[in-house]
Amino acid sequence: MFSYVDEKVRIFLEEEGKLKTVDEDGIIISNSKKDPYLSILGPVPIPKTFPDGQEIVLDWYCFVRRTELSAVVEAGLEVDSGNGEAFRRLVGSAMTVNSIFAMPGFHNAINPLVRLHSCCLTGDIFGSMRCDCGPQLAKAFEDIRESGKGGVVYMSGHEGRGIGLWAKAATYLLQDTGQDTYQANRSLGLPEDSRDFSDAAVVLKYLLPSNEIQLLSNNPEKIRQLEAGGISVSKKQSVEAGLNKYNRRYLKSKRDKGHLFKGSLDE
C-alpha cells in the first residue's frame, strides 16, 4: 500500500508511531515478520463541527488489508473455474481503505459506543432519501458525542451491501420496476449481502484495551461477525432515523431479513 510513498516518509511515520502493522489478532508486528494483516495509519486530527456548533477534534485512523500480490494472482486463476466471486472479494479488500472517526481517547476507552457503518455515497454524501444511511450516520455521531466515548467505523468497500456503486445504481432501476433491494441484487447475479466486517474487528482489537464495545446497529449480522472476530458486544443500541415515504419499502425489506426496528415502519 505504501509502495508509492518515499521510503523516508514511511520510516518517519513508523518512528512517529503513526504507521503500524498488525496481525490478525490486532497485535503490532514488524514488517519483517510473517502474516501481516492490516496497515493502520493514524491518528490524524480531524476537527468536526456538530449541528449545535460544538467543535470536537476527532481521531481518524485509516486501515487497509495487507494482501500479498501472489494471493491475488492465485485467486485470479480461480476465475476460470467459476469462482469469480472469491476473486472480486479479495481484490476489493486489498484496494479498499477503511476508517475510524473516534472521540478523543478512544484508544484507551472502556466499552465505548461504536457505529459500524457501511458507506453509501448517495445517502451519506448527497442526502438521498431512498435509504436511511445518511440520517443513521448523523445520529450515530450525535449518540457517540453524547456518550462521551466511541467512534464510527466507516467501511468504504460496502456500497450496496458490497456490490459496488455501479451495480447499486442498476439495482435502483430494478427496484423501480417493483423488485425489493435483495431481489435486485440477485437479478444481477450478485449476493444479497457480501459485506465482510472482519477487518473492523481486527482494528478494534488493536485500538481497544478490553475488546468490548456497545454497538449502534439494527443488524444482528454485524454482532455475529464482530463476535466471531474476537470483539465482545456488551450491548446493542438501535439507531433509527430518516424514515420517509421513499425508503419505507426498503426498510421493510431489511426488517423481513432480520434487521431489528423498535419503531413502526407502517404508514
C-alpha positions as CSV (number, residue, x, y, z in Angstrom):
1,M,0.0,0.0,0.0
2,F,2.9,2.3,0.7
3,S,5.0,1.5,-2.4
4,Y,4.2,5.0,-3.8
5,V,5.5,6.7,-0.7
6,D,9.1,7.8,-0.3
7,E,10.9,5.3,1.9
8,K,12.0,8.1,4.2
9,V,8.3,9.1,4.7
10,R,7.4,5.6,5.6
11,I,10.2,5.3,8.1
12,F,9.3,8.7,9.6
13,L,5.6,7.7,10.0
14,E,6.7,4.4,11.7
15,E,9.1,6.2,14.0
16,E,6.4,8.7,15.0
17,G,4.1,5.8,15.8
18,K,1.6,6.8,13.1
19,L,2.0,3.8,10.9
20,K,1.6,0.3,12.4
21,T,1.4,-3.2,11.0
22,V,-0.8,-5.6,12.9
23,D,-1.6,-9.3,12.7
24,E,-5.0,-10.9,12.6
25,D,-5.2,-10.6,16.4
26,G,-4.7,-6.8,16.2
27,I,-1.2,-7.2,17.7
28,I,1.6,-4.9,16.4
29,I,4.3,-6.7,14.5
30,S,7.3,-5.6,12.5
31,N,7.3,-5.6,8.7
32,S,9.9,-8.3,8.7
33,K,7.6,-10.8,10.4
34,K,5.3,-13.1,8.5
35,D,1.5,-12.8,8.3
36,P,0.9,-9.1,8.4
37,Y,-2.8,-8.5,8.2
38,L,-3.5,-4.7,8.4
39,S,-1.7,-1.5,7.9
40,I,-3.1,1.2,10.2
41,L,-2.3,4.9,9.8
42,G,-3.1,7.5,12.4
43,P,-4.4,9.1,14.5
44,V,-4.9,12.1,12.2
45,P,-6.6,15.0,13.9
46,I,-10.0,15.8,12.2
47,P,-11.9,18.9,13.5
48,K,-15.7,18.3,13.2
49,T,-18.5,20.8,13.9
50,F,-21.7,19.3,15.2
51,P,-25.1,20.8,14.4
52,D,-25.3,22.8,17.6
53,G,-22.0,24.5,16.8
54,Q,-19.7,22.5,19.1
55,E,-16.3,21.6,17.7
56,I,-14.5,18.4,18.5
57,V,-11.2,17.2,17.1
58,L,-11.8,13.6,16.2
59,D,-9.1,11.0,15.8
60,W,-9.0,9.5,12.3
61,Y,-7.4,6.1,11.7
62,C,-7.1,4.5,8.2
63,F,-6.7,0.8,7.8
64,V,-6.1,-1.4,4.8
65,R,-5.7,-5.1,4.2
66,R,-2.1,-6.3,3.6
67,T,-2.9,-8.7,0.8
68,E,0.1,-10.1,-1.0
69,L,0.2,-9.9,-4.8
70,S,0.7,-13.6,-5.0
71,A,-2.6,-14.2,-3.3
72,V,-4.4,-12.0,-5.8
73,V,-2.8,-13.9,-8.7
74,E,-3.8,-17.3,-7.2
75,A,-7.3,-16.1,-6.7
76,G,-7.4,-14.8,-10.3
77,L,-6.6,-18.3,-11.5
78,E,-9.8,-19.5,-9.8
79,V,-12.0,-17.3,-12.1
80,D,-11.7,-19.8,-14.9
81,S,-13.1,-22.5,-12.5
82,G,-16.2,-20.4,-11.8
83,N,-15.0,-18.8,-8.5
84,G,-15.1,-15.2,-9.7
85,E,-16.9,-14.1,-6.5
86,A,-13.9,-15.0,-4.4
87,F,-11.6,-13.0,-6.7
88,R,-13.9,-10.0,-6.5
89,R,-13.9,-10.0,-2.7
90,L,-10.2,-10.4,-2.5
91,V,-9.4,-7.6,-4.9
92,G,-11.9,-5.4,-3.2
93,S,-10.5,-6.0,0.3
94,A,-6.9,-5.3,-0.9
95,M,-7.8,-2.0,-2.6
96,T,-10.3,-0.5,0.0
97,V,-9.1,1.9,2.7
98,N,-11.5,1.9,5.6
99,S,-11.6,4.4,8.5
100,I,-12.4,5.1,12.1
101,F,-13.5,8.5,13.2
102,A,-13.3,8.4,17.0
103,M,-13.8,10.7,20.0
104,P,-10.6,11.8,21.8
105,G,-9.2,9.0,24.0
106,F,-10.8,6.2,22.0
107,H,-7.5,4.2,22.1
108,N,-8.0,3.8,25.9
109,A,-11.8,3.7,26.1
110,I,-13.5,1.0,28.0
111,N,-16.7,-0.3,26.5
112,P,-17.2,2.6,24.0
113,L,-20.2,3.2,21.8
114,V,-19.3,2.2,18.2
115,R,-21.2,2.5,15.0
116,L,-20.1,0.1,12.2
117,H,-21.3,1.9,9.1
118,S,-21.2,0.7,5.5
119,C,-20.5,3.5,3.1
120,C,-23.4,4.9,1.0
121,L,-22.4,7.7,-1.4
122,T,-26.0,8.5,-2.3
123,G,-27.2,8.7,1.3
124,D,-24.1,9.8,3.3
125,I,-22.9,12.4,0.8
126,F,-25.8,13.5,-1.4
127,G,-28.6,13.1,1.1
128,S,-30.7,10.6,-0.9
129,M,-34.0,9.6,0.7
130,R,-34.1,6.2,-0.9
131,C,-32.3,4.8,2.2
132,D,-31.7,5.8,5.8
133,C,-27.9,5.7,5.7
134,G,-27.2,9.4,5.9
135,P,-29.6,10.1,8.9
136,Q,-28.2,7.0,10.6
137,L,-24.7,8.2,10.3
138,A,-25.6,11.7,11.6
139,K,-27.5,10.2,14.5
140,A,-24.6,7.9,15.3
141,F,-22.2,10.8,15.6
142,E,-24.7,12.6,17.9
143,D,-25.2,9.5,20.1
144,I,-21.4,8.9,20.3
145,R,-20.8,12.5,21.3
146,E,-23.4,12.3,24.0
147,S,-21.9,9.1,25.4
148,G,-18.5,10.9,25.6
149,K,-16.6,7.9,24.2
150,G,-16.8,6.0,21.0
151,G,-16.3,6.1,17.3
152,V,-17.7,5.4,13.8
153,V,-16.0,2.6,11.8
154,Y,-16.6,3.6,8.2
155,M,-16.3,0.6,5.7
156,S,-15.6,2.1,2.3
157,G,-16.0,-1.0,0.2
158,H,-19.6,-1.8,1.3
159,E,-21.5,0.2,-1.2
160,G,-24.8,-1.6,-2.0
161,R,-24.1,-4.2,0.7
162,G,-20.8,-5.0,-1.0
163,I,-21.7,-5.0,-4.8
164,G,-20.2,-1.6,-5.6
165,L,-21.6,1.8,-6.8
166,W,-22.2,0.8,-10.5
167,A,-24.2,-2.3,-9.6
168,K,-26.1,-0.4,-6.9
169,A,-27.3,2.1,-9.5
170,A,-28.6,-0.8,-11.6
171,T,-30.4,-2.3,-8.6
172,Y,-32.1,1.1,-8.0
173,L,-33.6,0.9,-11.5
174,L,-34.7,-2.7,-10.9
175,Q,-36.3,-1.6,-7.6
176,D,-38.3,1.0,-9.6
177,T,-39.8,-1.9,-11.5
178,G,-41.1,-3.5,-8.3
179,Q,-38.2,-5.6,-7.0
180,D,-37.1,-5.2,-3.4
181,T,-33.5,-4.4,-2.6
182,Y,-32.5,-8.0,-2.1
183,Q,-34.2,-9.3,-5.2
184,A,-32.5,-6.6,-7.3
185,N,-29.0,-7.8,-6.1
186,R,-29.9,-11.4,-7.1
187,S,-31.2,-10.3,-10.5
188,L,-27.7,-9.0,-11.3
189,G,-26.2,-12.4,-10.2
190,L,-24.7,-10.8,-7.1
191,P,-25.1,-11.8,-3.4
192,E,-27.8,-10.2,-1.4
193,D,-25.2,-9.1,1.2
194,S,-21.5,-9.8,0.7
195,R,-20.1,-7.4,3.4
196,D,-17.2,-8.6,5.5
197,F,-16.6,-6.9,8.9
198,S,-13.6,-8.9,9.9
199,D,-11.1,-6.0,9.2
200,A,-13.2,-3.9,11.6
201,A,-12.9,-6.5,14.3
202,V,-9.1,-6.6,13.9
203,V,-8.7,-2.8,14.1
204,L,-10.9,-2.6,17.1
205,K,-8.8,-5.3,18.8
206,Y,-5.8,-3.2,18.1
207,L,-7.3,0.1,19.4
208,L,-9.3,-1.1,22.5
209,P,-7.8,-2.5,25.6
210,S,-10.8,-4.6,26.6
211,N,-12.0,-5.7,23.1
212,E,-15.5,-4.8,24.3
213,I,-18.0,-2.4,22.8
214,Q,-21.6,-1.2,22.8
215,L,-22.8,-1.4,19.2
216,L,-25.1,1.1,17.4
217,S,-26.9,-1.1,14.9
218,N,-30.2,-2.7,13.8
219,N,-28.4,-5.6,12.1
220,P,-27.7,-8.8,14.1
221,E,-25.2,-9.9,11.4
222,K,-22.8,-7.2,12.5
223,I,-22.9,-8.5,16.0
224,R,-22.3,-12.1,14.8
225,Q,-19.3,-11.1,12.6
226,L,-17.7,-8.9,15.3
227,E,-18.0,-11.5,18.0
228,A,-16.6,-14.2,15.6
229,G,-13.7,-11.8,15.2
230,G,-13.0,-11.5,18.9
231,I,-15.0,-8.4,19.8
232,S,-17.4,-8.7,22.7
233,V,-20.7,-6.7,22.2
234,S,-21.9,-5.9,25.7
235,K,-24.9,-4.0,24.5
236,K,-26.8,-3.3,21.2
237,Q,-28.4,0.1,20.8
238,S,-30.7,0.6,17.8
239,V,-30.1,3.6,15.5
240,E,-33.3,4.6,13.7
241,A,-33.6,7.8,11.7
242,G,-34.7,9.1,8.4
243,L,-37.9,7.1,7.8
244,N,-39.8,8.6,4.8
245,K,-42.2,7.7,2.0
246,Y,-39.3,6.9,-0.4
247,N,-37.5,4.4,1.8
248,R,-40.3,2.7,3.7
249,R,-40.5,-0.3,1.4
250,Y,-36.7,-0.6,1.6
251,L,-36.7,-0.6,5.4
252,K,-39.5,-3.2,5.5
253,S,-37.4,-5.5,3.3
254,K,-34.5,-5.1,5.7
255,R,-36.8,-5.9,8.6
256,D,-38.0,-9.0,6.8
257,K,-34.3,-10.1,6.6
258,G,-33.9,-9.9,10.3
259,H,-33.0,-6.2,11.0
260,L,-34.5,-5.1,14.3
261,F,-36.5,-1.9,14.4
262,K,-38.1,-0.6,17.6
263,G,-40.4,1.8,15.8
264,S,-43.2,1.0,13.3
265,L,-42.5,1.1,9.6
266,D,-46.2,1.1,8.7
267,E,-47.8,4.3,7.4
